[in-house]
Amino acid sequence: MAIDGIWSYAPEFGHPEADRLAGYTVEATDGTIGHVDRQADGSGMRHLVVDTGVWVFGKSVLVPVGVVDGIDTESGRITVACTREEVKSAPVFRTDRETSDPAYLSSVGTYYRNLPSRRPA
């Protein structure tokens, strides 16, 4: 399986360290999603595990780092180029085993890659 840009930070963000982002607030284009629980790099597919608190019934969601639109180290805030509903509708994240499951990660990548905001105009 080829690794593509959905699993890599944009060049302007460099390669943020996992512990540096833990606790950052995650903002979608239309509001807060939650906070970064951890960053993972399963099979070279770098992503954030975001704790949504009570917003999505206390569940976590997996967000590929390719949708990160900004990292503000001053305020501890990450912005993503998708809506809250798009994140909520992503493939369900149930257990940490999925962070190393290539089939699951592939389905997540396909979902985020095909969001309307990511398609070429």
N, C-alpha and C positions, 0 to 999 in steps of 0.2 A: 504494500500500500504506500503510495507516494505521500509524503508530508507536504502540506501546502501552507500558505500564509495564514490560514485561519488558526493555526497552532503556534504562530510566532508573533511576538510584539512588533509593532511598527518600528523601523530603525531609530526613530527619534526617542524611543523609550529605553533603548539599550536592552539589557538583560536583567531586569529587577530580580533581586534575591527573594526567595520565598518568605523568609522571616521578616523581611522589610515590609511586605504588603499585608501581612496578617493584621487584622483589625481595621484596615481601611474601609471606609464606607463606599458602597458601590451605587452609583447613580445611573439610571437609564435616561433616555431622552425625555421621559415624562415623570420622573420621580425616583425615589430611593428604592433599591432592590433589597439591600441588606448590607452585610459586611463580609470581608474576605476571612474565611476560616483558615484556608491554606491554599498554597499554590502547589500544583503537581505537574509532573513531566512524564506521564505514562507513555512509554514507547515513543518518546520524542514529541508527544502531543501535549504541549504545555497548556494548562488551563487553571482556572481559579475555581475553588469550591466555595460557594457563597452561601452563608447562613442567612436565610430570609426572615428569621424571627417569626412573628405571627402573620406576616403578610401572605405567605403561601402555606399556612397551617404549620409553621415551624419547621419546614423542610429545608434541605439544602438543594442548590442547583449547581450545575456544572456549566461554566462559561469559558469557551476557548479564548485565549488571550488575543487572538486576532481581531476581536470585536472591541478591544480596549481602545477608546478614543482619546483618553487623557489620564495622566497620573499627576496629581497635585500633592507633592510631598509635604508642603506647608500645612495643608488642611487635612491630610490623610484621606484623600478622596480619589476614587477611580471613576471615570465616566466610561460608559459603554455605548456603542452606536446601535442601540436597539431599544425597543420600548419594554415597559414592564410586562405587558401582555405577551410579547414575543418570548421573553425569558420564561414566563410562567408556562407557556405552551411548548417549550423545548422537551425533548425526550426526558422522561422521568429519571431522576437520580435517586437510587435507593440505598446503595451501600458502597463502601470504599473499594470493594472488589471491582466495581465498574470503572474506576479510574485507571485500571490496568487491562481492561477488556477491549481489545482492538475493534471488535464488532460494535460495541456500544459507543466507543469514542468516534468511530466512523459515522454512526448515525447522528451523533451530536454535531460533528463537523459538517455533514451534509445539511442538516437543519439550519445551522447558523449561516453557512455559506450561501444558502438560497433565500435568506430573508430579503424582502423588498428593498431595504436600505442598503444592502450589499451588492445588489445587481447593478451592472453597468447601465447608465442611462441611455 
